[in-house]
């Protein structure tokens, strides 16, 4: 699946993705994604009126490979 570079960049940085661009990238209507969020099927974070989907959830929705694990030095 081809993901818009701006969305891919946000996901790689570990940030949240807004519902509308994520829905477009996933090929579904924003209302469909909002309903899934309201039913608890998709994890999301609401800050004020803004709803974002965490990067790890967006990865699964877009069927992107998991991010490589980061190993911290001791």
C-alpha positions in Angstrom: 0.0 0.0 0.0 1.4 3.4 -1.0 1.2 5.8 2.0 1.5 9.6 1.7 5.1 10.6 2.7 3.8 13.0 5.3 1.8 10.3 7.0 4.6 7.8 6.8 7.0 10.4 8.4 4.6 10.9 11.3 4.3 7.2 11.8 8.0 6.6 11.7 8.5 9.4 14.2 6.0 7.6 16.5 3.5 10.4 16.5 -0.3 10.3 16.3 -2.0 10.5 12.9 -5.2 12.5 12.4 -8.3 10.5 11.5 -9.1 12.1 8.1 -5.7 11.6 6.4 -5.4 8.1 8.0 -8.8 7.1 6.7 -7.9 8.4 3.2 -4.7 6.4 3.3 -6.5 3.3 4.5 -9.2 3.7 1.8 -12.1 4.2 4.1 -14.4 7.1 4.8 -13.5 9.2 7.8 -16.9 8.4 9.3 -16.2 4.7 9.1 -12.9 5.2 11.1 -14.7 7.5 13.6 -17.3 4.8 14.2 -14.7 2.2 14.8 -13.0 4.5 17.3 -16.3 5.2 19.1 -17.0 1.4 19.3 -13.5 0.9 20.8 -12.3 -1.2 17.8 -9.5 1.3 17.0 -7.4 3.0 19.8 -7.4 6.8 19.6 -6.4 9.7 21.7 -8.7 12.8 22.0 -7.3 16.1 22.9 -9.9 18.7 22.9 -11.7 18.3 19.6 -8.7 16.7 17.9 -8.7 12.9 17.5 -5.4 11.1 16.7 -4.6 7.4 16.2 -1.2 6.3 17.7 1.5 5.3 15.3 1.5 1.7 16.3 -2.3 1.5 15.6 -1.9 3.4 12.3 0.8 0.9 11.2 -1.6 -2.0 11.7 -4.5 -0.2 9.9 -2.2 0.5 6.9 -0.6 -2.9 7.1 2.9 -1.5 7.4 5.7 -3.5 8.8 6.4 -3.1 12.6 8.9 -0.6 13.6 12.3 -2.1 14.4 12.9 -2.4 18.2 15.1 0.2 19.7 17.7 -1.1 22.0 19.0 1.3 24.6 22.6 1.1 25.7 23.1 0.2 29.4 
